Amino acid sequence: MRKKTYTKNTAVLLSDEQYERLLWITDRLEMPLSEFIRMAVCEKMDSELRKLKQERSISEIKNERETNHNEH
């Protein structure tokens, strides 16, 4: 038996324009809507995660500098 890769369902409300653009793009890519949406979600999550990690690193550096400064 084949293991299911995708098991969670969600719904997204789009404007008419967004939906038409989505159809236009996926038709030309010959790609299912769901695959395109999963890819877009993954790309956005990866981008936001990189930003959060960068912000965290910056704040850790600032905290370290403040700690070192207060020790002297």
C-alpha positions in Angstrom: 0.0 0.0 0.0 1.3 3.5 -0.9 1.9 5.9 2.0 0.0 9.2 1.7 2.3 12.2 1.4 -0.3 14.8 2.0 -2.9 14.2 4.7 -4.0 17.7 5.8 -6.6 19.7 4.0 -7.0 23.4 4.1 -9.0 26.1 2.2 -8.0 29.4 0.9 -10.3 32.2 -0.2 -9.0 34.1 -3.3 -10.3 37.0 -5.2 -11.6 36.4 -8.7 -8.4 38.0 -10.1 -6.1 35.9 -7.9 -7.9 32.7 -9.0 -7.8 33.6 -12.7 -4.1 34.3 -12.4 -3.5 31.1 -10.6 -5.3 29.2 -13.3 -3.5 31.0 -16.1 -0.1 30.2 -14.6 -0.8 26.6 -13.7 -2.3 25.9 -17.1 0.8 27.2 -18.8 3.0 25.2 -16.4 0.8 22.1 -16.9 0.8 21.8 -13.1 -2.0 21.0 -10.8 -3.3 23.9 -8.7 -2.6 22.1 -5.4 1.0 21.4 -6.4 1.6 25.0 -7.3 0.0 26.2 -4.1 2.1 23.8 -2.0 5.3 25.0 -3.7 4.3 28.7 -3.1 3.6 28.0 0.6 6.9 26.2 1.0 8.8 29.0 -0.6 7.1 31.6 1.6 7.7 29.6 4.7 11.4 29.1 3.9 11.8 32.8 3.2 10.1 33.8 6.5 12.1 31.2 8.4 15.4 32.7 7.0 14.2 36.2 8.1 13.4 35.0 11.6 16.7 33.2 11.9 18.5 36.3 10.7 16.6 38.5 13.2 17.3 36.1 16.0 21.0 36.1 15.1 21.1 39.9 15.1 19.3 40.1 18.4 21.6 37.4 19.9 24.7 39.4 18.7 23.2 42.6 20.3 22.5 40.8 23.6 26.0 39.4 23.6 27.5 42.8 23.0 25.4 44.3 25.8 26.4 41.5 28.2 30.0 41.9 27.4 29.7 45.7 27.7 28.0 45.4 31.1 30.7 43.0 32.4 33.5 45.6 31.9 
